[in-house]
Amino acid sequence: MSLIEKIKLGLLVVQQKEVIVALAVVIIFIALANYVIKYRKKPPKPVSQKKAAAAPKKEEKPAAPVAGEANAAEGNNDSQ
């Protein structure tokens, strides 16, 4: 068998549907295995800490007391 006959035979083998399908299956399998091996699970983002940190930042200023209510709040009720 000469070199030219071997090349022709190789081309005929590579052009068969079974060989092409088998090659595609092997490539997909290797890609999937590679993905599984290199997969790293990302840590969950701490959502509750952001909400807890945001709560103290909001402070409501108390409303300015009315002159009559200020004495009552202090316990100095001189009106009697």
Secondary structure, DSSP 8 states (H G I E B T S, - for coil): --HHHHHHHHHHHHTSHHHHHHHHHHHHHHHHHHHHHH--------HHHHHHHHHHH---------HHHHHHHHT--TT-
